[in-house]
Amino acid sequence: MGVSQTALRLFFGTMVLCLAGGGALAQDTPAVTTIVVTGDPANNTDGATYSEAIGSPVSNQNNAVAFIALDSTDTLGIWSGVPGSLELAARQGTAAPGSESTFSDLLQPIINQDGEIAFLGVLDGIAPPFGIWAGVPGDISLVALTGDTAPGTSATFSDFQHLVLNDLGTIAFLATIEGSGVTAANNQGLWAQSAGGPLTLLMRTGQGLTINGNSFILDRLVVHDETVDGYANSDVIPVSLQDNDVVTVLGLLNDNSAGIFSVTVASTNAMAAAVGNLPSESLRGGSESLRRLAVKLLSRAAALEAKGKARQSDRILAVVLRRMDGCDGTAGEWPDRDDWIVDCAAQAQLQEIANRL
């Protein structure tokens, strides 16, 4: 993952947008809003200004932006916010939250519709020195750090790739691990963390998969710039994360075949999305009011969890789970009389998510 500041300078040099006079514009050309230009004060830097090295921005539908840039003191930083209210989120040489070190390098951020950002950073004096941070300016927190134990394993993180962030605040990424028992056959994985939830392992190379009744081994998770059967993967990011907390990845199997695989992050938001997508006949009496109630309660539990109010969130979640707690019968074919969902397969899917919370 490590990208030197020199490489970042070269990247910036190709991405700086210059607006200059020369050439008449059509009268119906839309107004252009200036967000930041070289020489503007770089907020929260004690008087520094933005240099000519301003990176490519990312933005959301609420006009918030996030970008990486060098300031006039030759210091790298990440800023985000709406035009006229940009705030510094991270800066070279400052303390890296959740670690005992400072940032020595920063990589391109991503942003969601709520203005939350996530980014990869490099730490000073630590080997391997990489980490993932997320949040909003003034409230940035550590997600994962190389050298820390990778949840779901006894190994430690050694590198990170392909960070993605959805509008619920869920983060997912690929990573490599190292340690006792780790080989080239099982050193990659996919991890995710919902807002307020723990970081969890979703997939790992070396695990078994049943596909069309046949058994396979997940051999590799494809990363950027990798070539699969002659097809260059350099123009796509092989990880996506939807707002229903479903992560999709590109992987290779032990017979050298390629496949696209999805897995649901264990979250109350994911459960709310699953209930919201059920066909009406899956609900008792086809009741849309029951659907709305279940989604409302699950969304409320998710919001409380994101605020760190786990006890209140758990109480609401328990109410919902009592109404979809599995079917009766030797094969689980009969829903309980008080179940809101009468489709036993749908109940099983929701229980599987709930069991991983």
C-alpha positions, -999 to 999 in steps of 0.1 A, spaced: 0 0 0 28 24 8 29 52 -17 58 77 -13 52 114 -11 72 117 -43 48 95 -61 19 115 -47 36 147 -60 37 132 -95 1 121 -92 -10 156 -81 10 171 -110 -13 153 -135 -45 161 -116 -43 198 -109 -71 217 -127 -61 252 -139 -87 277 -148 -74 306 -169 -86 332 -193 -85 329 -230 -113 319 -253 -149 331 -252 -174 310 -233 -210 305 -245 -234 327 -227 -254 297 -213 -223 283 -196 -234 274 -160 -219 292 -130 -187 276 -116 -183 274 -78 -147 277 -66 -141 253 -37 -104 258 -33 -75 272 -53 -38 275 -47 -30 303 -23 -62 300 -3 -58 296 35 -55 259 44 -79 256 73 -66 245 107 -29 248 97 -18 279 115 -15 302 85 -4 278 57 -20 280 23 -28 254 -3 1 248 -28 -3 239 -64 -4 202 -55 -42 197 -49 -54 161 -54 -85 149 -73 -116 155 -51 -144 131 -42 -178 145 -34 -214 136 -24 -249 147 -34 -249 173 -6 -220 191 -22 -195 181 4 -160 173 -9 -129 156 4 -94 159 -10 -57 155 -3 -33 184 -8 1 198 1 1 231 18 27 259 16 48 243 44 52 212 22 29 192 46 3 168 33 -33 169 46 -68 158 40 -96 183 41 -134 178 38 -166 197 41 -189 219 20 -176 249 1 -168 277 25 -165 253 54 -136 230 48 -120 214 78 -87 195 83 -93 158 89 -57 146 91 -22 160 85 13 148 82 32 150 115 2 151 137 -10 123 160 -27 94 143 -58 86 164 -58 52 181 -20 48 176 11 59 194 26 74 163 21 103 139 10 103 102 40 102 78 19 99 47 -18 100 37 -37 85 8 -68 96 -12 -99 98 10 -134 85 1 -167 102 13 -203 92 18 -236 111 17 -234 121 54 -199 136 49 -181 108 67 -147 101 52 -123 71 53 -87 69 42 -55 49 44 -26 64 62 11 56 68 26 59 103 60 71 113 84 47 130 62 16 128 68 -14 105 45 -23 88 32 12 91 -3 12 76 -37 20 90 -73 28 81 -92 58 97 -127 70 94 -151 97 107 -155 135 103 -130 163 109 -125 165 146 -138 130 152 -115 107 132 -110 72 147 -89 42 139 -105 12 121 -76 -11 116 -38 -10 120 -11 -33 107 4 -54 134 -30 -56 152 -48 -89 154 -71 -95 124 -105 -103 138 -116 -139 131 -80 -151 129 -50 -155 152 -28 -136 127 -21 -98 123 -28 -74 95 2 -67 73 -13 -46 45 -46 -31 33 -62 -27 -1 -95 -14 -16 -112 6 11 -149 12 5 -175 32 25 -213 33 22 -239 59 32 -247 39 64 -211 44 76 -202 8 70 -165 2 59 -151 -28 41 -117 -36 28 -94 -63 16 -63 -71 37 -33 -94 38 -23 -111 71 8 -127 85 16 -150 115 16 -185 126 -3 -209 103 -6 -182 76 6 -192 41 1 -179 6 -30 -201 4 -49 -183 33 -33 -148 37 -60 -127 22 -94 -117 37 -123 -93 35 -132 -74 66 -161 -50 74 -173 -28 102 -208 -13 105 -213 20 122 -209 14 159 -202 -23 154 -171 -44 156 -147 -52 128 -155 -87 115 -141 -111 90 -164 -119 61 -143 -140 37 -108 -155 37 -88 -173 11 -85 -210 19 -121 -213 30 -145 -238 14 -173 -227 -9 -202 -248 -22 -212 -237 -57 -240 -255 -76 -235 -285 -53 -198 -287 -59 -170 -280 -34 -143 -254 -41 -116 -235 -22 -114 -197 -24 -79 -193 -38 -74 -156 -41 -93 -123 -38 -85 -102 -69 -68 -68 -63 -64 -37 -85 -41 -41 -115 -42 -79 -113 -47 -97 -146 -73 -126 -147 -70 -149 -176 -55 -121 -198 -81 -95 -187 -65 -65 -171 -83 -54 -140 -66 -21 -138 -96 1 -145 -119 -12 -118 -119 -16 -80 -129 -52 -74 -148 -45 -42 -181 -28 -39 -203 -20 -9 -240 -13 -12 -262 6 12 -279 -27 23 -245 -37 37 -239 -63 10 -202 -65 -1 -193 -79 -35 -158 -91 -45 -140 -107 -74 -123 -139 -65 -105 -169 -80 -112 -205 -71 -88 -235 -68 -97 -247 -103 -85 -213 -117 -121 -202 -125 -131 -167 -116 -163 -157 -98 -181 -127 -82 -192 -133 -46 -213 -113 -22 -216 -115 16 -238 -95 40 -222 -75 68 -238 -85 101 -257 -53 110 -291 -42 120 -291 -20 89 -286 -51 68 -315 -68 86 -337 -37 79 -327 -38 42 -335 -75 40 -370 -70 56 -376 -40 33 -369 -61 2 -391 -91 12 -421 -98 -11 -455 -90 5 -464 -127 6 -435 -133 30 -453 -111 56 -481 -123 78 -513 -114 60 -492 -95 34 -492 -67 59 -471 -37 48 -477 -21 82 -457 -50 98 -429 -44 73 -428 -7 81 -428 -14 118 -400 -39 116 -379 -16 94 -385 13 117 -375 -6 148 -344 -21 131 -333 13 117 -338 28 152 -316 1 167 -290 7 141 -290 45 149 -286 38 186 -258 14 179 -240 40 158 -242 64 187 -226 39 211 -259 31 229 -256 -6 227 -279 -15 256 -308 5 241 -301 -9 206 -301 -45 219 -335 -41 237 -351 -29 205 -335 -56 184 -347 -83 209 -383 -71 204 -380 -76 166 -361 -109 169 -389 -124 190 -412 -119 160 -389 -138 136 -373 -164 159 -375 -194 136 -402 -218 124 -416 -249 142 -418 -284 129 -391 -310 123 -380 -292 91 -388 -257 104 -417 -254 81 -444 -236 102 -441 -200 114 -451 -192 150 -485 -176 154 -469 -143 165 -443 -142 137 -443 -111 115 -426 -130 87 -442 -163 76 -416 -172 50 -394 -196 69 -364 -193 45 -365 -155 50 -366 -160 87 -335 -182 85 -317 -156 64 -324 -129 90 -315 -152 119 -281 -159 102 -274 -122 101 -286 -117 137 -264 -146 150 -233 -128 136 -241 -95 154 
